[in-house]
Amino acid sequence: MKVLGISAGRKNGNSDIAVKEALLGAQEKGAEVIFINLWDYNILPCSGCESCTMMMGDVMLGKRDNYPGCVLKNKDDMDKIMQVFQTCNGLIVGCPTYDLMPSSLYTRFAQRFLAYELAFMLKIGAVKENPNMVAGLIAVGGSCHDWQGLSLETLAATMFTTSVRCVDQYMVTRVGRPGNVVIRPDHIERCHKMGENIVECIKTPVEERHWMGDPDQGLCPNCHGGLVFKGEEHWDGIKFPYECVVCGAGLKLIDGKFQIVTEAEDGMDGLCRDRNVDEARGYHLDEIVSTRIHFFQTLEQDPSVKETINKYKEIKFQGI
C-alpha cells in the first residue's frame, strides 16, 4: 500500500500539517507514505493546445498508432510527479482556500491531468487497467464554510480525470495563520482519521468501497458534493431534472432531498454520466471528437467561417 500526500500550501503551514497528520494515520495502518509540496516543483500551466485529446482521438479513430503524452512533459516536473502518482493506491490532498476556491498552484497542477485522462487512455488501449486509487481531500481556510463554499467541490472535480475515487473529505476551518491548526485538536484528529480511512478503503475490495466521510455531508447522494443545478440537455439529448455539479449524477428532488434518478422509476439511469465511472467518462471523448469533426467539416464547407475567425485575429485594441 502506497499513499501519496500532496500539499499546495505554504511550507510548514496548515495544509502541510494537515496532510502530514493524515499520512501519519495511514502509516500507522501499514501504508508506505510519500509527501510532496507543490511549491518545490516547476509546473507549467496547461496551454489549452488540445494536443492530448486530439492525439487520443486520432488513436481512437485509427489515424495514429500511439499516444505520446503531454507536449509539455519534458519541459517541467509534471510528468515526474505523475510517474510516482500512478504507482500509488491512495492520495491525500491538502490545499488552502482563496476566495472560496482552491489555490491557483493546485489548479495549475490539476488542470494538467487531462493529458493523463485514464478513461481516455483505457478507451484507446494505452493503459490496460484502472489502478482504482482512492483519495481524501482537505480544504484549509481562515473562515468557515461560507468562505470555502467551492473548495472541496473543486478539489473533488479534479479527481475524476485520473480515475481517483474520493472517499473522504474534510474542511479545516478558522485557521488563518501558519501553524494555527495545531491548536485545533478536532482538526488534527479528523485528519489523522482520514489517513486511516484511506488505508481501510485500499484494503477493501473495489466493489465494496464506500463513502468514509460525514454521511450527512453535501446534497448529492452519489459523491456528497454540495452543488446541484437544474438539469440542461446534454449534447446527445439526455436531460435530468437536476444534476450534481461535481460527479454529474442525474438527480430528482423528493421531499426536500435529492435522490438519484433510476431507470426503473424514471426511465433514465441517473448514473449513466457518473464521472466516477471510466466508461461513462470515456463517453466524453466521443463528445470531444464529435465536436471537433463537426467544426473541421464546417470549416472546409463554409469559407465564411475562416473569414470570420481572421476578422477577430485582425481586431486590435489598446492593451496594458
C-alpha positions in Angstrom: 0.0 0.0 0.0 1.4 3.4 -1.1 -0.2 6.7 -0.2 0.9 10.0 -1.7 0.3 13.2 0.2 0.2 16.4 -1.8 0.2 19.9 -0.2 -0.5 23.0 -2.1 0.0 25.3 0.9 3.0 27.3 2.1 5.9 25.4 3.5 5.2 24.1 7.1 1.8 25.8 7.0 -1.7 24.4 7.8 -2.0 22.4 4.6 1.3 20.7 5.2 0.4 19.9 8.8 -3.0 18.5 7.9 -1.6 16.3 5.1 1.3 15.1 7.3 -1.1 14.2 10.1 -3.3 12.2 7.6 -0.2 10.4 6.4 0.7 9.5 10.0 -2.7 7.9 10.3 -2.1 6.0 7.0 1.4 5.0 8.1 0.2 3.6 11.4 -2.2 1.4 9.5 0.7 -0.1 7.5 1.0 2.1 4.4 4.1 3.4 2.7 3.8 7.1 2.5 5.2 9.9 0.3 4.8 13.6 0.8 5.4 16.5 -1.6 4.7 20.2 -1.5 3.9 21.6 -5.0 6.0 24.7 -4.3 9.1 22.5 -4.7 8.3 21.8 -8.4 8.1 23.6 -11.7 4.7 23.0 -13.1 3.8 24.9 -16.3 0.1 25.8 -16.9 -1.9 23.8 -19.4 -1.7 25.8 -22.6 -5.0 24.6 -23.9 -3.4 23.3 -27.1 -5.7 20.2 -27.0 -2.9 18.0 -28.4 -3.6 15.4 -25.8 -7.3 15.0 -26.7 -6.6 15.4 -30.4 -4.0 12.7 -30.4 -6.1 10.3 -28.2 -9.0 11.0 -30.5 -6.8 10.1 -33.5 -5.8 6.8 -31.9 -9.5 6.1 -31.3 -10.3 6.8 -35.0 -7.3 4.7 -36.2 -5.4 7.7 -37.5 -2.3 7.1 -35.4 -0.9 4.1 -33.6 0.0 5.5 -30.2 -0.4 8.4 -27.8 2.9 10.1 -26.8 1.6 12.1 -23.9 1.5 15.8 -23.0 3.6 18.1 -25.2 5.0 19.7 -22.0 6.1 16.5 -20.3 9.8 17.1 -20.9 9.7 20.8 -20.1 8.8 20.7 -16.4 8.3 18.4 -13.4 4.7 17.3 -14.0 5.5 14.0 -15.6 8.0 13.2 -12.9 5.2 13.6 -10.3 2.7 11.7 -12.3 5.1 8.7 -12.8 5.0 8.3 -9.0 1.3 9.3 -8.7 0.4 6.4 -11.0 2.1 3.8 -8.7 0.1 4.8 -5.6 -3.0 3.2 -4.2 -4.1 6.2 -2.2 -3.9 10.0 -2.3 -4.4 12.7 0.3 -4.5 16.4 -0.9 -4.4 19.4 1.3 -5.0 22.9 -0.2 -5.6 26.4 1.1 -8.8 28.2 0.1 -8.5 31.6 -1.6 -11.8 33.4 -2.4 -13.9 30.3 -2.0 -11.7 28.2 -4.2 -8.5 26.1 -4.0 -5.3 27.9 -4.7 -4.1 28.6 -8.2 -1.0 26.5 -7.5 -3.2 23.4 -7.1 -5.4 24.1 -10.0 -2.4 24.7 -12.3 -1.2 21.2 -11.3 -4.6 19.5 -11.6 -5.5 21.0 -14.9 -2.6 19.2 -16.4 -4.3 15.9 -15.6 -6.1 15.9 -18.9 -3.0 14.6 -20.7 -3.2 11.6 -18.3 -7.0 11.1 -18.5 -7.3 7.5 -17.5 -10.7 6.8 -19.0 -9.4 8.1 -22.4 -6.2 6.1 -22.0 -8.3 2.9 -21.3 -10.5 3.6 -24.2 -7.6 3.8 -26.7 -5.7 0.9 -25.1 -2.8 3.0 -23.8 -3.5 1.7 -20.3 -4.7 -1.8 -19.6 -6.5 -1.5 -16.3 -7.7 1.1 -13.7 -5.5 1.0 -10.6 -8.5 2.1 -8.5 -6.9 4.8 -6.4 -8.9 6.4 -3.6 -8.5 9.9 -2.2 -9.1 12.0 0.8 -9.4 15.8 0.3 -8.6 18.5 2.9 -9.6 22.1 2.2 -8.0 24.6 4.6 -9.2 28.1 5.3 -9.2 31.0 7.7 -13.0 31.2 7.9 -16.0 28.8 7.9 -17.9 27.0 5.1 -19.4 30.3 3.9 -15.9 31.4 2.7 -14.9 27.9 1.5 -18.0 27.1 -0.5 -16.3 25.9 -3.7 -13.2 24.4 -2.1 -14.0 20.7 -1.6 -16.2 20.6 -4.7 -13.4 22.0 -6.9 -10.8 19.6 -5.4 -13.2 16.7 -5.9 -13.8 17.7 -9.5 -10.0 17.3 -10.2 -10.1 13.6 -9.1 -12.1 12.1 -12.0 -9.5 12.7 -14.7 -7.1 10.2 -13.2 -9.9 7.9 -12.1 -9.3 8.5 -8.4 -12.4 7.9 -6.3 -12.9 10.4 -3.5 -14.0 8.5 -0.4 -13.4 11.2 2.3 -13.4 15.0 2.5 -12.8 17.4 5.3 -12.9 21.2 5.7 -10.3 22.7 8.1 -11.9 26.0 9.2 -10.8 29.1 11.0 -7.0 28.5 10.8 -5.9 31.8 9.3 -2.2 31.8 10.2 0.5 29.2 9.5 0.5 26.6 12.2 -2.9 27.7 13.5 -4.3 24.2 13.0 -2.1 22.7 15.8 -4.3 24.4 18.5 -7.4 22.8 17.0 -7.3 19.1 18.2 -10.6 18.4 16.4 -9.0 19.2 13.1 -5.8 17.2 13.8 -7.8 14.1 15.0 -10.0 14.3 11.9 -7.1 14.5 9.5 -5.5 11.5 11.3 -8.7 9.6 10.8 -8.8 10.4 7.1 -5.4 8.6 6.7 -6.8 5.6 8.5 -9.9 5.7 6.3 -7.8 5.8 3.1 -5.9 2.6 4.1 -9.2 0.9 5.1 -10.5 1.6 1.7 -7.4 0.4 0.0 -7.8 -2.9 1.8 -11.5 -3.2 0.9 -12.4 -4.9 -2.5 -13.2 -2.2 -5.1 -16.8 -3.2 -5.5 -17.4 -2.8 -1.7 -15.7 0.6 -1.2 -18.0 3.4 0.0 -18.0 6.9 1.3 -16.0 7.2 4.5 -16.7 10.8 5.4 -19.6 12.5 7.2 -22.7 10.7 6.0 -24.7 13.9 6.0 -22.2 15.9 4.0 -23.4 17.6 0.8 -26.5 17.3 -1.3 -25.6 14.7 -3.8 -26.2 11.1 -2.6 -23.6 9.8 -5.0 -20.4 11.9 -4.3 -21.6 14.1 -1.3 -20.9 17.3 -3.2 -22.8 20.4 -2.1 -23.5 21.9 -5.6 -26.6 20.9 -7.6 -28.0 22.7 -10.7 -31.2 22.5 -12.7 -30.7 19.9 -15.5 -30.0 21.0 -19.0 -29.9 19.0 -22.2 -26.6 17.2 -22.9 -25.0 17.0 -26.4 -26.8 13.8 -27.1 -30.2 14.8 -25.8 -30.1 13.3 -22.3 -31.6 15.6 -19.6 -32.2 15.1 -15.9 -34.4 17.2 -13.6 -31.2 18.1 -11.6 -27.5 17.3 -11.8 -24.6 17.2 -9.4 -22.0 19.8 -10.5 -19.2 17.5 -9.3 -20.0 13.9 -10.3 -22.6 14.6 -13.0 -25.2 12.3 -11.4 -28.8 12.8 -12.6 -31.0 13.7 -9.6 -34.6 14.3 -8.6 -35.9 16.2 -5.6 -38.2 14.2 -3.3 -39.4 15.6 0.0 -36.6 18.1 0.2 -33.8 15.6 -0.5 -32.0 14.8 -3.7 -32.2 11.2 -4.9 -30.5 9.5 -7.9 -32.8 9.1 -11.0 -33.4 5.4 -11.6 -34.2 3.7 -14.9 -36.9 1.6 -13.2 -38.8 4.6 -11.9 -37.9 7.4 -14.2 -36.9 5.7 -17.5 -33.3 7.0 -17.2 -30.1 5.9 -15.4 -29.0 8.8 -13.3 -25.5 7.4 -13.1 -25.0 6.9 -16.8 -22.8 10.0 -16.8 -21.2 9.4 -13.4 -17.7 10.8 -13.7 -16.5 8.2 -11.2 -17.1 5.5 -13.9 -14.4 5.2 -16.6 -16.9 4.1 -19.3 -19.2 6.9 -18.6 -16.4 9.5 -18.6 -14.8 7.9 -21.6 -18.0 8.8 -23.5 -16.9 12.4 -23.1 -14.1 11.6 -25.6 -16.8 10.7 -28.1 -18.3 14.2 -27.5 -15.0 15.9 -27.9 -14.2 14.0 -31.1 -17.8 14.7 -32.5 -17.5 18.4 -31.8 -14.1 18.6 -33.5 -15.2 16.7 -36.6 -18.2 19.0 -36.9 -16.0 22.1 -36.7 -13.5 20.9 -39.2 -16.2 19.9 -41.7 -17.9 23.2 -41.3 -14.5 25.0 -41.8 -14.0 23.1 -45.1 -17.5 23.6 -46.4 -18.1 27.2 -45.4 -15.3 29.7 -46.4 -17.0 32.4 -44.3 -16.1 30.7 -41.1 -12.4 31.1 -41.7 -13.0 34.7 -42.8 -14.8 35.4 -39.6 -12.0 33.9 -37.5 -9.5 36.0 -39.4 -11.6 39.1 -38.7 -11.2 38.6 -35.0 -7.5 37.9 -35.4 -7.1 41.3 -37.1 -9.0 43.3 -34.5 -6.5 45.1 -32.2 -7.3 47.1 -29.0 -5.1 49.0 -26.7 -3.6 46.8 -24.1 -1.9 47.4 -20.7 
